[in-house]
Amino acid sequence: MANITAVASANLGTSLTRDAFANVRKCVSLFGAVSAIVLGTVAAMALTHHQATSFMWVRGGILLAVAPLLHRYVTKASEGSYQAFDRVRTLATIMPVALVAVDLVPGLCPAWYAVLQGLSALALVAVAVITRGTALKAAFPEK
């Protein structure tokens, strides 16, 4: 374990690793921004007496709440935490699939909601790709 931590610490200082984490932070921030836009749009729809289901409220709120958590994990991973890195990598892989799969259920949500959720999923797909790239693989070798 100490050897893996030493290798991770040695590779965290490279410019490629710093750039990769900066891009991951930007993507997570984009995910949070789109989630806030989704929840704001649901609120505006509700205030103007348009369709705003409890599903849309709950899901929008949960996804907005997940964004700071993801950002915290990214910060810890950039400081050398393999556990936080693994969580970010796993969540960024699973969440877009789950978001799109739920949006494809007929009648569950309107098309505009599915499109906005799809945009937030794209930000997470970028995180999944970056966390599996060579820069971060070098910083966090497989256990």
Phi, psi and omega in degrees: 000317180297324179295317179296318179296320179296319179295315180299316180297322180294325184269351181287337184275355182286154181294327178297319180292316178298318178296319179297315179293326177296319178292322177296317178300317179298318180294320178294322176296320177297318176302315179295320180295316179295322178297320177294320178297318179299311181295321176296322178292321177298318179296317179296321179296318180294320180293333179262017175062034173261177183293122174215094185281163177296328176302315182294320178295310184295312181296317178300318179293319180295314181294325176293323179290332181287330184302311178295327177296314177299318180298320178297317177297320179296318179298314179296321179296321180292342177268359174114004181280111178294322180299316178294320178299316180296323178295316179299312181299317181291311181297321180291340177272318186279318187299316180298322179296315180294319180299312182292319181299317180292321179295337181279352177290120184299134175080358183284322180211155180290163184299319182298324180292316179297321179295314179296320177294324176297322176297318178293327178294325178298323177297322179287328175298319177299320177297317179298319180292314182296318182289347175256007179282171186295323183298314182278335173295323178292325181286330181231082179295150180300144179281000000 
